[in-house]
Amino acid sequence: MSEMTYAEAKAAALRQVLEEDERVTLIGSSFFGLSPFRRLTDSLPAEYPTRVYKIPIAELGACGCGVGAAMAGLRPIVDISTASFIFEAWPQVVNEAPHVHYMSGGRARAPVVFHVLHGLRGGGAAQHSHSPQSMLWNTPGLEIVLPASPADVKGLLISSVRSDNPTVFLDQPVLFGMRGEVPEGDAAIPLGKAEVKRAGKDVTVVATSAAVQQCLKIAAALAGEGIDVEVVDPRTLVPFDAETIYASVGKTGRLVIVDETHQSCGVASEIAARVAEEAFDALRGPIRRVCTEDVPIPFAPVLETAISPNEEKIIRAIKLAVGAA
């Protein structure tokens, strides 16, 4: 084990997959120009001149190249940068890559990874702050990955590249500077395995991406008030490890879901529906959701905080769940 930042762990994973498999290619530019990756990956184009491509801003073309290259036998990672830009490539991401295996009768696959930076990050405003994972979850055939720690970003990126399925890999930039212990060598984490990040007995909090770290800090603070919070991180939405969540709710009897997608038809809504269908008898009270409100994301930081799943809202939801509000 060694300590490194989220950004360093991600760069280590990129280097590992490039070194271990000559079919892996990188298509994009923010891997090489966006701080803090500049100093970590800027040498990759020179090190792998036939497998690393800096490209113009043309998301539809880049994703089309990635899907075609994957069908031809390569394993591309297409960097779309800001998650909102994936909408420019929507035909390739949601109407081509997910359907290749099914529509070919199993004769073809498209093992491409689409990489994006999602979520609220301070002043991104309406066109640069999207978290499109719930929209993507509505597209059968796509794997969806949401790491929340340095160890997870390394392990999940390695597994995403090795997967035979098209995968959308979503990073939250606020995590880049986070430090943590990361296994050395092959640290692949299987897709579809949730993790209990903190054990507790009073209430289950299911959180995704950066909200996991936010909820861990809140859980530590609430422990001082006698509220024992269990934090569960699904890590991937597809495949989805529902059983770990059901087991946690079976233990605590209460559920709060924290996620940066919008509340209507969002990730929290889907998780809540599944628990209501399959683990209703375990619940001792209503499921609580803490999400981004159903408005375009404002530019002003104070307004962005107001519509976000912020600390105040999370604490209130947890206290309401356990009857301490």
N, C-alpha and C positions, 0 to 999 in steps of 0.2 A: 504494500500500500504506500502511496505517496500523496502528499497534499498538493492540490493545484486548484486553479480557478476553473469555473465552468467553461470559459473560453479556451483555456489551455487543454482541458479534457476533450473538448470538441475537436480542437486542432490535432490532438494525439490520435483520436479516432479516425480523422480524415487521412492522416499519414499511414495509419495501420491498414486501412482498407485499400489504399493505393499500393502499398508495398506487397500485400498478400495476394492480390488478384489483379492481373493485368487487364481484365475486362472493365475495371472501374475507371470512369472518366468523370471529370468535373466540368460542368458547363455553367458559367456565370461570372459575376465580377465582385460581388460584395464579400466573398470569402477572402479576397485579396486586397480590397481597398477600404473596408469598413472597420474602424477601430472597434474592439481591440484585436481583430484578426490580422491586421496589416503586418505586424511584426512576427506573427505566428505562422502565417501561411503565404507571405508574399513571395517566397522563393519557390513555391510549388510549380508555377508555370515553367521556370527554367529547369527544375528537376525532372518534370514529366512533360516535355514539350509537345508530345503527340497525344497526351491524354488530359491536359488541363487547358481549357479554352476561356479566355476573356472575350466577352461578346458585347455588342451594342444592347441598348435597352429595347428588347423586342420579345416580350414574354411569350406570346403565342408561338413565334418561330422557335424560341429556345425549347419550349416544352414539346413542340412537335418534333424537333430533332431528337430530344431525349426519348420520347415514346418510340420513334422509329429505330433509334440506336438500340434500345432495349429489346425490341422485337427481333433485331438482327443479331443479338447475342451479347451485347455489351451490358454493363450495369452502370448507367449514368446517374449522377447526382446533379440535378438542375437547380441552381440557386436562383430563386425568384426575388430574394431580398424581402422588402416589406410585404406583409401578407395581403394587403389590399391589391397588390399588383397581380395576384393570382387570378383575379377576375378577368384580366386581359387575356389569360390563357385558358379560360373556363372550358372551351370546347375540347381541348386536348386533355385537361385534367379530369373532367367529369363525364365526358362523352366519348372519349377514345380509350385512354389507358385502362379504366376499370372494366371495359367490356371486351377487351382483346381475348382473354382466356375463355370467357363464356361463349362469345360469338364465333370462335374458331373451333368449338367443340373440344376444347382442351388441347388443341394442337399448337397454340402459340401463347406466349406470355409477354408481359411488359414489365420487367423488374427495374423500374425507374423510381428514384427518390426525388420528390419535389420538396425543396427546402424553403421555408419562409420564416420571417420574424413577425410574430403576432402580438397584439394586445396594446394596452394602455402604457405609454412610456413617458408621458409628460410633454404636452404640446404637439402631439402628432395630428390632432384634429380629425375631422370626419373621414378624410380620404387616406389616412395613413395609420389608423388605429384599429383596423378590423381584426377580429378573431373568427375566422371562417370555419372553424372545426365542426360546428353543428350543421352548417350547410353541407360540408363534405361528408359528414356522418350519414346524411340522407342519400348518399350515392353508394349503393352496394358495389363492392369490388375494390375499394380503396382501404388500405391500412392507414391508421391515424395515430401518430406518436407525439406525446407531450412530456418531455423530460422536465424534471424539477430540481436536479442536483448535478454536481460535477460527475459523480459516479454513473448516474442515470444517462446523462447525455452521451458519455462515451459508450456505455454498454448498449444503449438503444440504437445509436447511430450505426454501430457495427452490425447489429442484427437487422436493421432496416435495409442496409446495403446488401446483405446476404439473402434477404427475402426474395422469393420468386414473384411477389405481388407488387403492384404499384403502391407506393407509400408516400404520404404527406407527413413531413417532419417539421413540427412547429416549435420554434424557440421563442422564449420571452426575453427580450434584450435586458430587462432589469436584472436577470440572473447572471449576466456575463462575468461580473466581478466576484460572485460568490465563491468562497473557498470550501473545500471538503476533501475527504479521503477518497482516493480513486485506486482501484486495483490495477496493478501493473500487468502487462502482457494482454492476453486475450480475455477481456472482461465483458464479453457479450452477455446481454440480459435478454432472455426470451421475450418476444412480444406476447402480450396477453396475460401478463403476470402482475397483478396489483401488489402493492407493498404497504403494510401497516407501518407508517413512519413513526408513530407514537402510540403506544398502547394506553388505553383508558377504559373506564367502566361506566361513566355517566352519560356520554353522548358520542355518537359517531359523527365526525366531520369528514366528508369526502371532498377533496380539493384537487384541482388540476393545475399544472404548470407553476407559475410563480406564486399562485395562491397557496400552494402547499407550504412554502416557507413562511408566508404570512400567517397561516393558521398554526404552524408549529410555534411561532413566537407568541401568538395569542394563547395557545394552550398552556405554554409555560407560565404565562402571567396569571391565567385563571386558576392554575393549580394552587396558587397562593390564596385563592378565595374558596378553596375546597371543591372546585369543579374539575373533574378528571376527564379530559377530552382525549378521545382516540382519533387520530388523523390517518386517513386512508388515501393513498395516491393510486388511482387506476393505472397511471403511466401510459397506457394506450387506450384509445376508445374503440379501435378495431385492430385486433381482436379485443374484446371486453371481458374482463374478469369479474363477472357479477357475483360469483360465489363468495369471494373474499369480502365484498361489501355486505352481502346477506348475512354472513357469519358475524361480522362486526355489529350490524344492527340487531341481530339475535342476542348479542351479549349486552348491548347498551339500551336497546329499546327506543332510541331516539336518533334522528338523522337531520343534519344540516349539510347542505351542499353549497360549495363556494366555487364559482367559476366566472371567467371574464367574458363569456359569450352573453348576448342579450338574453333577458329572461324568457321572452316568448319563443317557444320552440327551440330553446337552447340546450346545451349539454346538461345543465342541472335539471331541466324539465324531463329529459329522457331518462336520466338516472332515477329521478323521483318516480316516474311512471313504472319503471321496472321493479323498484322496491315495493311500490304500492300493489303491484300485481302478484309478486312472488314472495314477499315477506311481510305482508300487511299484519298478520297475526302477531308479529314480534314488536310492532310499534305501540308505544305507550302515549303517543301524542302526534300531532301533525308534522309532516315533513316541512322543513324550512329551506328556502332557496335564497342565496345572496349572490346576485348577478349584476351585470351592467344593465342599467335601465334602458328602456326601449326608446332611445333618442339618438340622433347622430352625435358622435363624440365631439364635444366642444373643444376649442383651442385653449381657452383660459384654464390654467392649472387648477384654480379653485373650483371651477365648474366641472372639470374632468374628475376631480376627487369626489365631488358631490354625487355624480351619477355612477361612480365605480363601486365595486364590492369592497368598500373600505373597512378599516379596522372597527370603527364604531358600529357599522351595520353587522359585521360578523359577530362581535361580542353580544350585541343585542339578540341576534338570532339564537346563539348558543344559550343565553340566559333564558330566553323564552322557551326553548326546547326543554330545559331542565326545571322550569318553573321558578327561576330565580330572578326574573325581571320585575 
